[in-house]
Amino acid sequence: MSARTTRTRMLAAAVITVATLTLTACNNGEGVRDEGPSAGAASSPTPAPKTSEGTSKGAGQADPAGSTSQGSKGSTGGTTGSTGSQDSSGSTGSTGSKDKGKDSASTLTPCADVRTTATVVSRPLNHLLLTVTNTGSKNCDLTGYPAVRFGEAQSVPPAFEDSKPQAVVTLAPGESGYAGVRLAAADGSGSNGYTAKSLTVFLNTDEGAASNPSLPAKGVYVDDSIAVSYWQSTMDEALTW
């Protein structure tokens, strides 16, 4: 065999060997798996952060326990506010005021031991001043206005409603209260006039104990315009009407 033939056969054998190796490499599963893991390795870090983020979010959602605690405090605060509202001390105070008012009304002491006088005054014209003095040993209260009867009169005169004081007149022992009586119209416009020589005075009604203060000997002239004031603490207030 010649040397040329030998080289040709060796070259062909080498070509066959290379082709065989190439085909084997193409069909080898390991080559494909090598590329697969390489791609998988590149993508696997990405899911890992996602999983980590998911865990972080999960922890954040678990944190609502603190949020629930704050909500509970807010609810407790609301309950406290409601309790404060229910602590209606104002309402209790209002009830106390009502009770106090009732007590003050029930503790009024009507005057019983008194001395009553009647004095004709020059000003205003045709007016009489009634004076009631407490002769007792304790305070007493003059309420309302006097009921007066001149001579044989069958009714008592009305009161000047504008003369009603803001508070009841209280008399300490020895103190006096006053009421004015308009006997007749100053301009002579009154009718059914007559002269009265006697007077009966009730402190606030035409019932109960009465007093009979003396009048001037000539009597006093009275007509149907007669009216009285409420009890006052001063003479000036009593003679205003």
C-alpha positions as CSV (number, residue, x, y, z in Angstrom):
1,M,0.0,0.0,0.0
2,S,1.3,3.4,-0.9
3,A,1.9,6.2,1.5
4,R,-0.7,8.4,-0.3
5,T,-3.4,5.8,0.2
6,T,-2.5,5.4,3.8
7,R,-2.9,9.2,4.5
8,T,-6.2,9.2,2.6
9,R,-7.6,6.4,4.8
10,M,-6.3,8.1,8.0
11,L,-7.9,11.4,7.0
12,A,-11.2,9.7,6.3
13,A,-11.1,7.9,9.6
14,A,-10.4,11.2,11.4
15,V,-13.4,12.9,9.6
16,I,-15.6,10.0,10.7
17,T,-14.4,10.2,14.2
18,V,-15.1,14.0,14.4
19,A,-18.6,13.5,12.9
20,T,-19.3,10.8,15.4
21,L,-18.2,13.0,18.3
22,T,-20.3,15.9,17.0
23,L,-23.4,13.8,16.6
24,T,-22.9,12.3,20.1
25,A,-22.5,15.8,21.6
26,C,-25.7,17.0,19.9
27,N,-27.7,14.0,21.2
28,N,-26.2,14.2,24.7
29,G,-28.9,15.3,27.2
30,E,-26.3,16.7,29.5
31,G,-25.6,19.5,27.1
32,V,-29.2,20.5,27.1
33,R,-29.4,20.3,30.9
34,D,-26.3,22.4,31.1
35,E,-28.0,25.2,29.3
36,G,-31.3,24.6,31.2
37,P,-29.7,25.0,34.7
38,S,-27.8,28.1,33.4
39,A,-31.2,29.7,32.4
40,G,-32.8,28.4,35.6
41,A,-30.0,29.8,37.7
42,A,-30.6,33.2,36.1
43,S,-34.3,33.2,36.8
44,S,-34.3,31.5,40.2
45,P,-32.9,34.6,42.0
46,T,-35.9,36.6,40.8
47,P,-38.6,34.3,42.5
48,A,-36.5,34.4,45.7
49,P,-37.0,38.2,46.2
50,K,-40.7,37.7,45.3
51,T,-41.0,35.1,48.0
52,S,-39.1,37.4,50.4
53,E,-41.4,40.3,49.5
54,G,-44.4,38.1,50.1
55,T,-43.1,37.3,53.5
56,S,-42.5,40.9,54.2
57,K,-46.0,41.8,53.2
58,G,-47.3,38.9,55.3
59,A,-45.4,40.4,58.3
60,G,-46.9,43.8,57.6
61,Q,-50.4,42.2,57.5
62,A,-49.7,40.4,60.7
63,D,-48.9,43.8,62.2
64,P,-52.7,44.7,62.3
65,A,-52.5,43.3,65.8
66,G,-51.0,46.6,66.7
67,S,-53.6,48.4,64.6
68,T,-56.3,46.4,66.4
69,S,-54.8,47.4,69.7
70,Q,-55.0,51.1,68.7
71,G,-58.6,50.6,67.6
72,S,-59.4,49.1,70.9
73,K,-57.9,52.1,72.6
74,G,-60.0,54.4,70.4
75,S,-63.1,52.5,71.3
76,T,-62.1,52.7,75.0
77,G,-61.7,56.5,74.7
78,G,-65.1,56.7,73.1
79,T,-66.6,54.7,76.0
80,T,-64.9,57.1,78.4
81,G,-66.4,60.1,76.6
82,S,-69.8,58.4,76.8
83,T,-69.3,57.8,80.5
84,G,-68.5,61.4,80.9
85,S,-71.7,62.3,79.2
86,Q,-73.6,60.0,81.4
87,D,-72.0,61.6,84.4
88,S,-74.7,64.3,84.0
89,S,-73.8,66.3,87.0
90,G,-75.5,69.2,85.2
91,S,-78.7,67.3,85.2
92,T,-78.2,66.4,88.9
93,G,-77.5,70.0,89.6
94,S,-80.7,70.9,87.8
95,T,-82.7,68.5,90.0
96,G,-81.0,69.9,93.0
97,S,-82.1,73.4,91.9
98,K,-85.6,72.3,91.6
99,D,-85.5,70.7,95.0
100,K,-83.9,73.8,96.4
101,G,-86.7,75.9,94.9
102,K,-89.3,73.7,96.5
103,D,-87.5,73.8,99.8
104,S,-87.3,77.6,99.8
105,A,-91.0,77.8,99.0
106,S,-91.8,75.4,101.8
107,T,-89.7,77.2,104.3
108,L,-91.4,80.6,104.0
109,T,-92.6,81.7,107.4
110,P,-95.8,83.9,107.1
111,C,-95.8,86.8,109.5
112,A,-98.1,86.3,112.5
113,D,-97.0,88.5,115.3
114,V,-97.2,91.9,113.7
115,R,-98.4,95.5,114.4
116,T,-100.3,97.2,111.5
117,T,-100.7,100.9,111.1
118,A,-102.5,103.0,108.4
119,T,-101.3,106.5,107.6
120,V,-102.8,109.0,105.1
121,V,-99.9,110.7,103.1
122,S,-99.9,114.0,101.3
123,R,-98.0,112.7,98.3
124,P,-99.2,111.0,96.2
125,L,-102.7,112.4,96.5
126,N,-105.4,110.2,97.9
127,H,-103.0,107.5,99.1
128,L,-102.7,105.5,102.3
129,L,-99.6,103.9,103.6
130,L,-99.9,100.5,105.4
131,T,-97.0,99.6,107.7
132,V,-96.5,96.1,109.1
133,T,-93.9,95.6,111.8
134,N,-92.6,92.2,112.9
135,T,-93.2,92.0,116.7
136,G,-92.1,88.3,116.9
137,S,-88.7,86.8,117.8
138,K,-88.0,85.2,114.5
139,N,-87.9,86.3,110.8
140,C,-91.1,86.2,108.9
141,D,-92.1,86.7,105.3
142,L,-94.7,89.1,103.7
143,T,-96.0,87.5,100.6
144,G,-98.4,88.8,98.0
145,Y,-100.4,92.0,98.7
146,P,-102.8,93.0,101.5
147,A,-106.5,92.4,101.3
148,V,-108.2,95.5,102.7
149,R,-111.9,96.3,103.4
150,F,-113.0,99.9,104.0
151,G,-116.2,100.3,106.0
152,E,-118.9,97.9,104.8
153,A,-117.3,97.0,101.4
154,Q,-118.2,93.6,100.2
155,S,-115.0,93.0,98.1
156,V,-111.3,93.8,98.3
157,P,-109.5,96.0,95.8
158,P,-107.1,94.6,93.2
159,A,-103.4,95.0,93.2
160,F,-101.0,96.9,90.8
161,E,-99.4,93.9,89.1
162,D,-96.4,96.0,88.1
163,S,-95.6,96.5,91.8
164,K,-94.8,92.8,92.3
165,P,-91.3,92.6,93.8
166,Q,-88.7,90.2,92.5
167,A,-88.3,88.6,95.9
168,V,-90.5,88.0,99.0
169,V,-90.1,90.6,101.7
170,T,-88.5,89.1,104.7
171,L,-88.8,90.9,108.1
172,A,-86.3,90.3,110.9
173,P,-87.7,91.0,114.4
174,G,-88.5,94.7,114.6
175,E,-88.3,95.4,110.9
176,S,-91.2,96.7,108.8
177,G,-92.8,96.1,105.4
178,Y,-95.0,98.5,103.4
179,A,-97.9,98.6,101.0
180,G,-99.6,101.6,99.4
181,V,-103.3,102.0,98.9
182,R,-104.7,104.4,96.2
183,L,-108.0,105.4,97.8
184,A,-109.4,107.4,94.9
185,A,-108.5,108.8,91.5
186,A,-106.5,112.0,91.9
187,D,-108.3,113.7,88.9
188,G,-111.8,112.9,90.3
189,S,-112.6,110.4,87.5
190,G,-113.6,107.7,89.9
191,S,-117.2,106.8,90.6
192,N,-119.3,105.4,93.5
193,G,-117.2,107.3,96.1
194,Y,-118.0,107.1,99.8
195,T,-116.3,108.0,103.1
196,A,-115.0,105.1,105.1
197,K,-114.2,105.4,108.8
198,S,-113.1,101.8,109.5
199,L,-110.5,99.5,107.9
200,T,-109.8,95.8,108.1
201,V,-106.4,94.5,106.9
202,F,-105.5,90.9,106.0
203,L,-101.8,90.4,105.2
204,N,-102.4,88.6,102.0
205,T,-105.9,87.2,101.8
206,D,-109.3,88.1,103.2
207,E,-109.1,85.0,105.5
208,G,-107.3,84.3,108.7
209,A,-106.3,86.8,111.4
210,A,-107.1,90.4,110.6
211,S,-106.0,93.8,112.1
212,N,-108.0,97.0,112.3
213,P,-105.7,99.9,112.1
214,S,-107.3,103.3,113.0
215,L,-108.2,105.9,110.4
216,P,-108.5,109.6,110.8
217,A,-111.6,110.7,112.7
218,K,-113.1,112.2,109.6
219,G,-112.6,109.0,107.7
220,V,-111.1,108.6,104.2
221,Y,-112.7,109.1,100.8
222,V,-112.8,105.9,98.6
223,D,-114.1,105.4,95.1
224,D,-114.1,102.4,92.7
225,S,-110.5,103.2,91.4
226,I,-109.1,101.9,94.7
227,A,-106.1,99.6,94.3
228,V,-103.2,98.3,96.4
229,S,-99.5,97.6,95.9
230,Y,-97.7,94.3,96.7
231,W,-95.7,94.3,100.0
232,Q,-92.5,96.3,99.6
233,S,-89.3,96.7,101.7
234,T,-89.4,100.5,101.6
235,M,-92.0,103.3,101.9
236,D,-90.9,104.9,98.6
237,E,-91.5,101.7,96.6
238,A,-94.9,101.2,98.3
239,L,-96.1,104.7,97.3
240,T,-94.9,104.6,93.7
241,W,-98.3,103.5,92.3
